[in-house]
Amino acid sequence: MIKTKYYFCIMGAIITIMGLIVLTNLPKTNSITSTEFTVKEYNGKIAVFETNNSFPLRIIDIDFSSLPIKDRELLKKGITAPDDEHVSLILQDYDE
């Protein structure tokens, strides 16, 4: 009887640990469909767009002309970001 209880306790612990390992290795997504973003110049400011959308989701109040030439060239082409977290990282580079 005692051996059976230990067996089930050990098996339960093993299954729990295996489940945690599987869950921690799943890809992290915020939604079922992933949205890609583009950060680029828009009317003299920096804006965030959903890729393939011409209307900005957000306009950042940073004067585009005050940026270094290399940054302006990058933003004219557009910087692609796979998610909101990467958009935030990109915008941190331009935050005054």
MODA-V687473 format. One line per field, one symbol per residue. phi: phi as a letter, one per 20 degrees, with the letter a starting at -180 (. if undefined). psi: psi as a letter, one per 40 degrees, with the letter a starting at -180 (. if undefined). burial: b if it has 9 or more other C-alpha atoms within 8 Angstrom, else e. A space follows every 10 residues. Layout:
# MODA-V687473
phi = ???
psi = ???
burial = ???
This chain:
# MODA-V687473
phi = .fffffgfff ffffffffff ffffeffece bfdedeccdb fblncecdcf gmcedffbde ecfgfeeggf fffffffode cfagffgfff fgfdfe
psi = dddddddddd dddddddddd dddeeiihie idhhhiihhi ihfeihihih hfhehidhhh ghhdeeiidd dddddddhhh heiddddddd dddeh.
burial = eeeeeeeeee eeeeeeeeee eeeeeeeeee eeebebbbbb beeebbbbbb beeeebeebe ebbbeeeeee ebebbeebbb bbbeebbeeb eeeeee
